[in-house]
Amino acid sequence: MNEDYREKNRKGFNTLQSIRHITMALFFIAMGIIMFVAEHYKIEQILAFDKFFRYFFGGICFLYGGFRLYRGFKKDY
């Protein structure tokens, strides 16, 4: 009985972690995309930054978002 409760608790924790990783991944990927397309949509707050910094930060956000997405689907906690 106690092992069954622990297994159910562990599955719930893993599901919650997976949802958290996927949500954060989508946020970081969206932020990376916004950094890349800011010039096209003329987002003044982002255009105030240096072009190199925008692309560098956008790439880092995109890569980190991909890592979080991979980790969310892998479920290795």
C-alpha positions in Angstrom: 0.0 0.0 0.0 2.8 2.4 0.9 4.8 1.6 -2.3 1.7 2.2 -4.4 1.2 5.7 -2.8 4.9 6.5 -3.5 4.7 5.4 -7.1 1.5 7.5 -7.6 3.2 10.5 -5.9 6.3 10.1 -8.1 4.3 9.9 -11.3 2.4 13.1 -10.3 5.7 14.9 -9.6 7.2 13.8 -12.9 4.1 15.0 -14.8 4.2 18.4 -13.0 8.0 18.7 -13.8 7.3 17.8 -17.4 4.6 20.5 -17.7 6.9 23.0 -16.1 9.8 22.3 -18.4 7.6 22.4 -21.6 6.0 25.7 -20.5 9.3 27.4 -19.8 10.7 26.0 -23.0 7.9 27.6 -25.0 8.5 30.9 -23.2 12.3 30.8 -24.0 11.7 29.8 -27.6 9.2 32.6 -28.0 11.6 35.1 -26.5 14.3 34.0 -28.9 12.0 34.3 -31.9 10.9 37.8 -30.7 14.6 38.8 -30.6 15.1 37.6 -34.2 12.0 39.3 -35.7 12.0 42.5 -33.7 13.4 44.4 -36.6 10.7 43.2 -38.9 7.8 44.1 -36.5 9.6 47.3 -35.4 9.5 46.5 -31.6 11.2 49.7 -30.3 12.0 48.4 -26.8 14.0 45.5 -28.3 15.5 47.6 -31.2 17.2 49.8 -28.6 19.7 47.1 -28.0 22.7 46.4 -30.1 22.0 44.1 -33.1 24.8 41.6 -32.0 23.4 41.5 -28.5 19.9 40.8 -29.8 20.9 38.0 -32.0 23.3 36.5 -29.4 20.7 36.6 -26.7 18.0 35.3 -29.0 20.2 32.4 -30.0 20.9 31.6 -26.3 17.2 31.7 -25.5 16.4 29.5 -28.5 19.0 26.9 -27.6 18.0 26.9 -23.9 14.4 26.6 -24.8 15.2 23.6 -27.0 17.1 22.0 -24.1 14.1 22.6 -21.8 11.8 21.1 -24.3 14.0 18.0 -24.8 14.2 17.6 -21.0 10.4 18.0 -20.7 9.7 15.2 -23.1 12.6 12.9 -21.9 11.2 12.9 -18.3 14.5 11.8 -16.8 14.4 13.3 -13.2 
